[in-house]
Amino acid sequence: MQKRTSSVNHVKLNGLTFSGTFTIGDTQQANPKARGIAMQKEGATFQNDDGIYFDNYSLFHRQANWPENGVSVQKNTFHHADTIQVNNINIIGVTQAAIFQIGSLEQVRGEARIKHFRRYLDGSAHTNLPDS
């Protein structure tokens, strides 16, 4: 990876949360990970302990199904300048294992696992997949 200087005039970033990363400069490797449980409740009354835990869902225990390395590709990159010039960037948010990078990034392997479901007033729940 050819190293370059990043020259940044102004960045406005409103939110950086839950394993989101903001980097100015070069990075050799990034492995962001995030996990979360997102519940929509009819009536939206929440308690400190709703009985919802990561351990209850196999989604958070499975091994990632990464693609196998494919055929090698020869790549030639030509940088027209030794400096990455950034004047002005406005971003609402970077979250859940996302990366906002001004510079070079050699290798990235990000993973976000979010369990979404709804709970209704009658006590029933709906999810896309059972125990997923």
N, C-alpha and C positions, 0 to 999 in steps of 0.2 A: 504494500500500500504506500503510495507516494504521499508524503506529508505535505500539508498546505496550511497556511495561516488563515484563520477565519476572522474577518473584520466586520463587526456588527455595530450599526449605529443605534438602533432602537428595537426592542422587543417588548410587546405587551402581551402577557400571558395571564389570563384571569384565574385559571385553576390548574393545579398540578396535584393529582391525587392517586391513591391506590396503585402504586408501582409504576406510575407514569414517570418518564425521565425526560429532562431537558438538558442538552449538552451543547456547549459551544466548543468546537475543537475536534480533533480526531479521536476515534475510539477503535480499539482492536476488536473487542468482542462485547456483545450485550446479550443477556439472558433474562429478560424481564418476565416475571410470573405474577399472576393475580388469581384469586378465587373469591367468589362471593355468592351469596344467596339473596335473590331479589323476590320479595313477596308483595303482591298486591292484595290488600284485604278490603273486602266489602265492609263498609262501616268504619274502616281505618282506625280501629282502636288497638294500640300496641301496648304490650307489657314488656317488662325487663327480660322475661324469659318466656318466649313463645314455644319452647320445646323444639326449636329448629337448630340442628347442629350439622356441621360438615360431615361428621362420622356417619350420619344417617343416609348418605347418598353415595352410591358407588362411583358416580362421576368423579369425585374427588380422590378416589383411590386407584383408578385405572392408570396404566402406563400410557404415556403419550404415543400416538401412532404416527411417528415421524416418517416422512418419505425416505426411501433409501437413496444413497448418493447415486446420481445418474451418470450419464456420460460426461466426461470432462470437456469443457469448452475453452478454447484458447481465446483470450480477450486482450485487446490492446486498448488502453485508455490514454487519451491525450488531453491534458489540462491546458487550456489556453492561457491561464495565468497561475501564478504561485499563490494567489490569495483568493479566498471565497469572499466576495463583497455582498453584504446584506444591508440595505438601507432601513427598511421598516417592515415589521411583521406584527400582525394582530391575530391572536389565537384565543378562542373561547376557553378551550380546555384540553388537557392531555391526561388520560386516565386509563386504568385497567391494562397495564403492561404495554401501553403505547409509548413510542419514542418520538420526540421532536429533536432532530439532530441538525446542527449547522456544522458541517465538516464531514469527513470520511468515516464510514463504518464498515469494517472488514467483514464481520460475521455477526448475524443476529438470529436468535432462536427464542421467539416469544411465545408465551402460553397464557391464555386467560380461560378460566372455567367458571361459568356463571350458571347457577341453577335458578330458573324462573318458574314461579307458580302463583296461583291465585287461591285465596281462601275466602269462601262465601259465608254469609251470616248463618246459614243453616249448618255450618261446621264442615261441609264438604270442601274438598280441594281439587283443583284441576292443574295438571302438569302435562307437558308435551309427551314425556316418556315415563313409564313407571320406574321408580327407583333409579333415575339416571343422573 
